[in-house]
């Protein structure tokens, strides 16, 4: 009876070594398969993350190039559509901004011309008003009356001094 138990121990040891080797090989093969499977899953997600980063920096020429039809592929196509629409909208906003800037510059130019016109009109009106005011002051002070003749005369030398 000692013989069969020794051979059973040998068979069990051989079986245990075989299981350890097979287990290590299965573990290594599983690790390699999990690495590549994980890379296949995370690679499109990282690509979308990089695409969103570029879009946040206003680079709307960036595109998702994946061809999968799963949720990540749908998300990538949606991001491409979003990028195109943002590019068009920002282009329209820039055009509208340029037109608005031109309108503001035109308004400023017109306002400056209006101010210059008012200043010129004001200056041109001051001279005759000053003359009329001078004549009026002279008349109120009685400087223009000729007491002997009973008529009113204007002294030109006095008026020239007041100008």
GULO-112787 format. One record per residue (C-alpha): x, y, z; residue number from 1. Coordinates in steps of 0.02 Angstrom, whole numbers. Each point is the difference from the previous one (the first is absolute). Example, Ala and Ser with C-alpha at 12.3 -4.5 7.8 and 13.67 -1.06 7.14 Angstrom:
<site px="615" py="-225" pz="390" k="1"/>
<site px="69" py="172" pz="-33" k="2"/>
END
This chain:
<site px="0" py="0" pz="0" k="1"/>
<site px="142" py="117" pz="17" k="2"/>
<site px="32" py="-4" pz="-183" k="3"/>
<site px="-166" py="63" pz="-60" k="4"/>
<site px="-1" py="145" pz="124" k="5"/>
<site px="174" py="55" pz="-57" k="6"/>
<site px="-55" py="-7" pz="-180" k="7"/>
<site px="-157" py="98" pz="47" k="8"/>
<site px="111" py="131" pz="84" k="9"/>
<site px="106" py="10" pz="-156" k="10"/>
<site px="-155" py="17" pz="-106" k="11"/>
<site px="-67" py="136" pz="113" k="12"/>
<site px="167" py="94" pz="-1" k="13"/>
<site px="8" py="-15" pz="-189" k="14"/>
<site px="-180" py="57" pz="-13" k="15"/>
<site px="32" py="147" pz="119" k="16"/>
<site px="154" py="56" pz="-98" k="17"/>
<site px="-99" py="-16" pz="-161" k="18"/>
<site px="-140" py="106" pz="73" k="19"/>
<site px="123" py="132" pz="60" k="20"/>
<site px="83" py="10" pz="-171" k="21"/>
<site px="-167" py="4" pz="-90" k="22"/>
<site px="-64" py="130" pz="124" k="23"/>
<site px="153" py="111" pz="-28" k="24"/>
<site px="-17" py="-18" pz="-189" k="25"/>
<site px="-186" py="39" pz="10" k="26"/>
<site px="35" py="150" pz="113" k="27"/>
<site px="132" py="67" pz="-121" k="28"/>
<site px="-111" py="-29" pz="-152" k="29"/>
<site px="-149" py="79" pz="88" k="30"/>
<site px="105" py="152" pz="49" k="31"/>
<site px="57" py="24" pz="-180" k="32"/>
<site px="-178" py="-19" pz="-65" k="33"/>
<site px="-67" py="122" pz="131" k="34"/>
<site px="136" py="127" pz="-43" k="35"/>
<site px="-44" py="0" pz="-185" k="36"/>
<site px="-187" py="-4" pz="33" k="37"/>
<site px="15" py="145" pz="121" k="38"/>
<site px="108" py="96" pz="-123" k="39"/>
<site px="-130" py="-29" pz="-137" k="40"/>
<site px="-136" py="69" pz="113" k="41"/>
<site px="95" py="147" pz="75" k="42"/>
<site px="89" py="57" pz="-158" k="43"/>
<site px="-157" py="77" pz="-80" k="44"/>
<site px="-47" py="80" pz="165" k="45"/>
<site px="172" py="78" pz="16" k="46"/>
<site px="-15" py="58" pz="-181" k="47"/>
<site px="-166" py="84" pz="40" k="48"/>
<site px="77" py="81" pz="155" k="49"/>
<site px="142" py="70" pz="-107" k="50"/>
<site px="-128" py="61" pz="-128" k="51"/>
<site px="-101" py="89" pz="133" k="52"/>
<site px="160" py="80" pz="68" k="53"/>
<site px="43" py="68" pz="-173" k="54"/>
<site px="-178" py="63" pz="-22" k="55"/>
<site px="11" py="91" pz="167" k="56"/>
<site px="151" py="91" pz="-72" k="57"/>
<site px="-111" py="54" pz="-148" k="58"/>
<site px="83" py="-120" pz="-123" k="59"/>
<site px="-155" py="-55" pz="-96" k="60"/>
<site px="98" py="-85" pz="-139" k="61"/>
<site px="30" py="-149" pz="115" k="62"/>
<site px="-102" py="-153" pz="-49" k="63"/>
<site px="-39" py="-170" pz="75" k="64"/>
<site px="66" py="-132" pz="-120" k="65"/>
<site px="-71" py="-159" pz="78" k="66"/>
<site px="-113" py="-109" pz="-105" k="67"/>
<site px="-89" py="-101" pz="133" k="68"/>
<site px="-190" py="-4" pz="5" k="69"/>
<site px="-16" py="-16" pz="189" k="70"/>
<site px="-37" py="137" pz="125" k="71"/>
<site px="176" py="70" pz="-11" k="72"/>
<site px="-12" py="12" pz="-190" k="73"/>
<site px="-168" py="90" pz="15" k="74"/>
<site px="77" py="118" pz="128" k="75"/>
<site px="148" py="33" pz="-116" k="76"/>
<site px="-116" py="40" pz="-146" k="77"/>
<site px="-101" py="115" pz="112" k="78"/>
<site px="158" py="90" pz="53" k="79"/>
<site px="49" py="22" pz="-183" k="80"/>
<site px="-172" py="76" pz="-35" k="81"/>
<site px="16" py="112" pz="152" k="82"/>
<site px="173" py="56" pz="-55" k="83"/>
<site px="-63" py="44" pz="-175" k="84"/>
<site px="-149" py="97" pz="67" k="85"/>
<site px="108" py="94" pz="125" k="86"/>
<site px="123" py="43" pz="-138" k="87"/>
<site px="-141" py="70" pz="-109" k="88"/>
<site px="-80" py="95" pz="144" k="89"/>
<site px="163" py="78" pz="57" k="90"/>
<site px="37" py="50" pz="-180" k="91"/>
<site px="-171" py="85" pz="-10" k="92"/>
<site px="31" py="86" pz="167" k="93"/>
<site px="169" py="64" pz="-60" k="94"/>
<site px="-82" py="69" pz="-158" k="95"/>
<site px="-137" py="83" pz="102" k="96"/>
<site px="131" py="68" pz="121" k="97"/>
<site px="99" py="76" pz="-144" k="98"/>
<site px="-158" py="82" pz="-69" k="99"/>
<site px="-43" py="65" pz="173" k="100"/>
<site px="176" py="69" pz="20" k="101"/>
<site px="-16" py="90" pz="-168" k="102"/>
<site px="-169" py="71" pz="54" k="103"/>
<site px="76" py="62" pz="164" k="104"/>
<site px="145" py="82" pz="-93" k="105"/>
<site px="-124" py="83" pz="-120" k="106"/>
<site px="-104" py="63" pz="148" k="107"/>
<site px="157" py="71" pz="81" k="108"/>
<site px="49" py="84" pz="-164" k="109"/>
<site px="-175" py="75" pz="-20" k="110"/>
<site px="1" py="57" pz="182" k="111"/>
<site px="168" py="85" pz="-24" k="112"/>
<site px="-63" py="86" pz="-158" k="113"/>
<site px="-156" py="58" pz="95" k="114"/>
<site px="107" py="69" pz="142" k="115"/>
<site px="112" py="90" pz="-124" k="116"/>
<site px="-152" py="72" pz="-91" k="117"/>
<site px="-76" py="62" pz="164" k="118"/>
<site px="166" py="77" pz="51" k="119"/>
<site px="15" py="89" pz="-168" k="120"/>
<site px="-180" py="63" pz="5" k="121"/>
<site px="22" py="57" pz="179" k="122"/>
<site px="159" py="94" pz="-46" k="123"/>
<site px="-82" py="80" pz="-151" k="124"/>
<site px="-150" py="56" pz="103" k="125"/>
<site px="106" py="73" pz="141" k="126"/>
<site px="74" py="137" pz="-110" k="127"/>
<site px="-166" py="79" pz="-58" k="128"/>
<site px="-76" py="-22" pz="172" k="129"/>
<site px="150" py="87" pz="79" k="130"/>
<site px="-23" py="146" pz="-122" k="131"/>
<site px="-185" py="12" pz="35" k="132"/>
<site px="33" py="-10" pz="186" k="133"/>
<site px="129" py="139" pz="-15" k="134"/>
<site px="-122" py="110" pz="-96" k="135"/>
<site px="-136" py="-37" pz="127" k="136"/>
<site px="112" py="46" pz="146" k="137"/>
<site px="52" py="158" pz="-89" k="138"/>
<site px="-181" py="47" pz="-30" k="139"/>
<site px="-49" py="-34" pz="180" k="140"/>
<site px="142" py="107" pz="65" k="141"/>
<site px="-48" py="140" pz="-118" k="142"/>
<site px="168" py="9" pz="-89" k="143"/>
<site px="-75" py="9" pz="-173" k="144"/>
<site px="-112" py="151" pz="26" k="145"/>
<site px="49" py="165" pz="-75" k="146"/>
<site px="-80" py="122" pz="119" k="147"/>
<site px="17" py="152" pz="-111" k="148"/>
<site px="-74" py="-77" pz="-157" k="149"/>
<site px="-126" py="-110" pz="89" k="150"/>
<site px="51" py="-151" pz="-102" k="151"/>
<site px="87" py="-162" pz="42" k="152"/>
<site px="171" py="-35" pz="-74" k="153"/>
<site px="111" py="-149" pz="26" k="154"/>
<site px="181" py="31" pz="44" k="155"/>
<site px="101" py="-127" pz="-97" k="156"/>
<site px="157" py="19" pz="105" k="157"/>
<site px="-93" py="-53" pz="158" k="158"/>
<site px="-74" py="-152" pz="-86" k="159"/>
<site px="168" py="-55" pz="-69" k="160"/>
<site px="73" py="3" pz="174" k="161"/>
<site px="-137" py="-110" pz="71" k="162"/>
<site px="24" py="-135" pz="-131" k="163"/>
END
